[in-house]
Amino acid sequence: MTDHDGHGSHCAGVIAALEAASSIWGYAPEVEIYGLRVFGGADGGGYASDIADAIDWAVQAGCDIISMSFSSEIASSYIRSSIEKATDAGVLCVAAAGNEGGPVRYPAKFRNVVGVSALGKVGTFPGDSIHGDAMTDIRSHDGRFFFASFSNRGEEIDLCAPGVAVTSTFPVNTFCAWDGTSMACPHVSGIAALALESAPDIRYAARDVSRMGLLMDRLLGLCMDLGMPKICQGSGLPRLEKLFMP
Amino acid sequence: MTSRYVVWQEDRFMTSRVSVSELLRDFPEVEILRAKDPDHAVVLMDTQTELKVRSEHPQLSVEPDIRHRMASGQ
């Protein structure tokens, strides 16, 4: 598959990159990852029908987590129906909140979807770079993290994750740093994959809605409260190291 | 002007087993772009036809095929 815009490659890299020479690592390099194209074509794509078909396909293929780095202001009940079927099959659906600096968009706004907002980390990019536009005064307790200006916010935010100057894979055989809740979403999906791998009781549980709930609870248990408003951070930033604590 | 729509029927309405495509045959102005199975179709039609379809087949769900955007800036 050719990735014409690099969006899918960048998101996939956050989850599963393995490039020791460039110190680019995804959260779960051993994960089995499927890229399903829903954008592209003459008119740019992104139709609800294509997205719903992709969700249905992922569920049929036995995927555990669906990472959705896209959004719409308008709710599609067609997509919602597919997401409900995915949830009923024990699949965790994670979605980007959107980049309009306003209310959370769909599908992140749906009740049974993990909505992800974007954070930046101070000192991880040149101050005079375009990434600096994302800085706000909404800071973590320790001042290290800021809520990204472009990130949508609201009661539907479940978790927050890095989404400013995120370096990841880009075609062909290179890397680049992008901003967006698109980049924050796969952070959560990658950690969710590791959380699932490290919890055999959930991994091998019956594939039903309670399995999805168990994984979500485990994900919430990894969160660090940054001290930001709940509409910005949700339950907080999931921390990988918490997975390995006794 | 025509736009894309998704037309589908839920399981509970499947007793007749008449496919969405068959039901839409009564509307020659509807262009079926694809039908992945008997219960789902992606079509092109105008708003007047949309209203007619909704009125004559209330068991069908009809919704604009809403476009989504990637949530990234570079």
Interface residues (C-beta under 8 A of the other chain):
Chain A: D5 H7 H10 V38 F39 G44 G45 G46 Y47 A48 S49 I51 A52 D53 S69 F70 S71 S72 I74 A75 S76 S77 Y78 I79 A96 A97 G98 N99 R105 F150 C176 W178 D179 G180 T181 S182 M183 C185
Chain B: R4 V6 W8 K36 H40 V42 S61 E63 P64 D65 I66 R67 H68 R69 M70 A71 S72 G73 Q74
